[in-house]
């Protein structure tokens, strides 16, 4: 069909308000705009109290938080780390950079999280950690995962890039594992453009986390007056975000209830508006177990086939609506094949990767634009396979 004359609806759109501008003006007029300033510390304190968590450190992005997790767990060449194949490449890269081998496990067909029933058979004497990725902000089966980890003396890292303020059985995501990571990328519920955080739930790792983040120095102890000078004491890198970014993020976090309420309304409007069409069209909508409180990070559809998925993306694109697929399975990637890590048996991952499409979802998505998306999806007749 011909291109629509209606305004384009993007997949994602960032919206900043007056509070972000006020905080930004304050930091720009201050004498400290580099890392670990007043706004950085305020964000960390807010998150520590809201989760609650023992220690939270802002990082330049979630990838760097994951790299810090690998360092804190002393991942060595030859170690194995168990993780889902259906995740962003950073989840694996952080550990591969330390010489570890990723052991890919299939996902559940309902939540699209790592299938906890497959984890134990992936454990070997070389296993060091399990990474639980809370896809779409819906919790993994953390009780089962923590029990498995305890039986085998493995560390658990939560990749909680999608799940800030989501809960599992009343407890905040990011507070189960020894370590957890957060993302504040522009596509996330709370953003400063690029940013992240590492959540340190094991107090014995807290001081070393500060050192790693400060280029391997004990600079934080110096500023607290605990040493008379700081020096190089460990491995590390520059993982500190600018206080300029932290100022923007603090405003977002301060409005967390407002932001989450808006995103919940958008998610529920999609769920209501597409339920009948999905049932008729052999399409699955997101599944949220009763013991999970999701973070309302995204809304996706699982089409019956790759062809149907591609046809829906084209159908929406013709109507000025951006919809996108998601992860390419890591175990089936060119790099995994080159490294010899492509032998994992992950049929659900392959199927989901081929069939999933994400609809426009952002905090300021208005009802009129969302109704356009819902109407366009309801017009799509290519869902059912023949």
URURJO-V119831 format. One record per helix or strand of 3 or more residues. SS is the DSSP state (H for helix, E for strand). FROM is the first residue (numbers start at 0). TO is the last residue. If there is no record, write none. Layout:
ss=SS from=FROM to=TO
ss=SS from=FROM to=TO
This chain:
ss=H from=17 to=27
ss=H from=37 to=50
ss=E from=54 to=58
ss=H from=61 to=71
ss=E from=79 to=83
ss=H from=88 to=95
ss=E from=100 to=104
ss=H from=115 to=117
ss=H from=119 to=121
ss=E from=126 to=132
ss=H from=134 to=136
ss=H from=141 to=150
ss=E from=154 to=158
ss=E from=178 to=182
ss=E from=195 to=199
ss=H from=202 to=212
ss=H from=218 to=222
ss=H from=242 to=253
ss=H from=255 to=280
ss=E from=299 to=301
ss=H from=305 to=317
ss=H from=329 to=331
ss=H from=333 to=338
ss=H from=346 to=354
ss=E from=355 to=357
ss=H from=366 to=378
